[in-house]
Amino acid sequence: MGKLAVGQIYGCKPIVALGGNRALESLTIYDALPHMVILGQAHDMQLMENAAFPPRPVRGIGS
């Protein structure tokens, strides 16, 4: 897959919210901003509390 450049992220193809799976073979490199916009529209986003384990949802974002 290679290293990420500035402004890139790893993501599943197709995205999990649209039926993709979280398998290593599904990962690809995306431009971060457009990919995050698509993710934000495809799935309800939640602010997560990561200080404790397991992480817990704090509130929905954009709802």
N, C-alpha and C positions, 0 to 999 in steps of 0.2 A: 504494500500500500504506500509506503513512504512516509516521510516526515511532513508535518503540517507547515504551511507557510502562514504568515500573518493573515488573519481574516478567514482562516479555514477551520473546519471541525470535522470529526468523524461522525458518521451517521449511518443508519441502516437504510438499505435500498431494496424494496420499497420501505417507507417509514412504517414503524410498528403500528401506529394509529390507523394506518390504511391496509393492514393485513400482513405487513412484513414480520420477520422474526428477529430475535436478538442473537442469532448465530454469527460467529466470527466471519463466516463466508459472506454475510450480508453487508458488512461494513464497507463503506466507501468514503471518499473525501468530498466534502461540499464546501462551497463558499458559505461562510457562517451566516451572514445577514439574510439572504433569501431563504436559506434552509430553516432558520429560526422563525421567520415569518410564516412559512408553510406549516411548521410544527404548531405554532400558536393558533392557527386557524383550524387545524385538523383535530385538535384535542384540547380539552379543558386543562388550562395550566394551573398549577398550585404552587404557592410559596411554601417551601419546606423548611422545617427546623432540623438542621443537621448536627447540632451540638450534642444531642443525645442519640443513642442507638436503640432501636432502629429509628431512622428519620420519621418525623410525623408531619402531616399537613397542618399548616397554620391557617391559611385562607385561600380562597380561589383568587386568581388574577384575572381582571377584566370582566368580572361578573358582578 
